[in-house]
Amino acid sequence: MAYHLSAGSKPLAIQIQEIFVAELSSASAKLNDSSEGDRDSRIHQARKSIKRARAILRLVQEQLGARAFARANKQLRSIAQSISGLRDAQVVLETFDSISQHAAIRKILEEQKAALEQGKLADTLLWAQKKLESLQTTLSDLKLDGDGLVPLESGLVSFYRQGRKAMSCAHDRPSPVRLHDWRKRVKDHWYHVRLLSDNEVAGLAGRVADLRKLETLLGDAHNLHVLRSVLKPIDEATSLLPLIEAREADLEDQAFELGAQLYETKPKAFRLLLRQVFAQGPAIRKPVKSKAGALRPQIVA
């Protein structure tokens, strides 16, 4: 479920606290769900809720205080890492299926995933669930000074700037680590803008859609990199490695093309755009033509 902030309803701090708690509750419920069905999907949904909760923490990091932020962020990161291996193994299988139908290799990947699941899976999920429940009061004393959505301006601009810098680093010195760091900042910015997208301001909905596309491109490229690393020791998979590497490079090229459009605006100008959003004024929206000829919307100030 997508949550939105509104300048004209409850106090902003209460809205943010409610969204934070809702994300943690959703993650906890997914991990506690023992019904038959797709457990891998439930774990995936739980991880997404945890990531959104961490993005909310980052948005109000300044108001929350360095110590409180670091403590809560560390605990959420620990929870996410405790279940990441299970999800990563499933992603490897899904990514492999998208490029090959080689039964023998898939069996090896299935065996690797099964080995992970033979550990203390139930204990891990129960521990994660309890930790999530204990964090629900993290933002209960949050104070935000200022009218409407204005108190969020600093956090929104900060993570826009970080995403822009991460893109530049990944472009100038490409590496899987730098690309993944950029993806994390894109995800933060996507979640943050999505919180505002219910405001009736031209351009935000288009930006949310483009940020989601950018995150997907970077995510798919990362998944291919992980798959390539897993397949390298498997002799039968040698012939697949060049294909995977080529697809990975193509996705990265597409990501840089779209990212250059979404992050073209300098942070100071982006701050002015946000003030238009906060004032419910008309944002400026112009089409940008990509090399492929498609028109993509871009917000500028």
C-alpha positions, 0 to 999 in steps of 0.5 A: 500500500502506498502512503501519502503525506498531506499538508491539510490533515493531521500534524505532519509528525503524527502522519510520519509516525503512523506511516512508519508504524504501518510499514513496520507492522506490515513487515512483521505481519508478513514474517509472521504469516505461516499460511500456505503460499509463497513464503519467498514473496512474503519475505520480499514484501517484508524487506520492502516495508523495512526499506521504506521505514528506513527511508522515512527515518532518513527523511527526518534524520535531522529532527530525530537526532544523530544518536536516535537515528543511528540506533534505529537505523542500525537495528532495521539494517540488522533485521533486513540483513537477517532475512536478506540471504533467503530473498537473495537466493530466490532472486538468483533463481528468478534472474536465472530463469529470465536468461536460461532454461538449463535444468542442471544449473538450476538444480544447483541453484535450488540446492544452494537455496535449500541449504540456506533454508535448512538453517534456523529459518523459523527462529530468524523470522521470529527474532526479526518480527519481535525486533520490528515490533519493538521499534514501533515507538521510535518516532513517537516523540518526533517534533517537526517545526514549521508549516505544512510539509516545509519541515521535510525540505531539508531531508528531501533535498539532502537525499536528492543531492546524495543521489545525484552525487552517487550517480556521478561517482558510479558514472565516473568510476563504475563498479557494482558497489557504486552502482548499488550505492546509487540504487539505494539513494534512488530508492530513498528519493523515490520513496520520499517523492511518493509520500508527496505524490498525492498532492495535486501538483503537476509533475510529481506522479510522472517523477514517481513513475520514472524513479521507479523505472530507474530503480528497476533498471539498477535493481535488475543490473545488480541482480545480474551481477549477483547471478554472474558471481554465483555462476562463475564457479559452475563449469556448466555456466561458463557460456552464459557469463558473456550474455549476462554481462552484456545484459547487465551493461545494457541496463546500466546504460539505460539507467545512466540515460534516465538518471541524467534526466531525473538528476539534471536539476541542481539541488538548489533548484530542486529546493525551489521546486519543493517549495512549489509543491509545499505551496501547492503551486504549479510545478514546471514540467517539460518533456525530454527526448531520449536517444531512443526517441521516447519522451520522458517527463522531467521536473525542473525549477 
